[in-house]
């Protein structure tokens, strides 16, 4: 869960700070499906974009017991 929250916060901070924000096309490398499995936790992310100046991502984090 911490990983997905950190990802969302990173994107939100980058989008809200004009002097530090990268153009969406500079972050095109993140587009696609990402998966991390570690110590019984699974983090899956899907990123779309860039389209114009927007990247859209969704994240799902689950543990061994499915929560």
Beta strands, then each sheet from edge to edge (+ up, - down):
strand 1: 32-38
strand 2: 41-51
strand 3: 54-62
sheet 1: 1+ 2- 3+
end
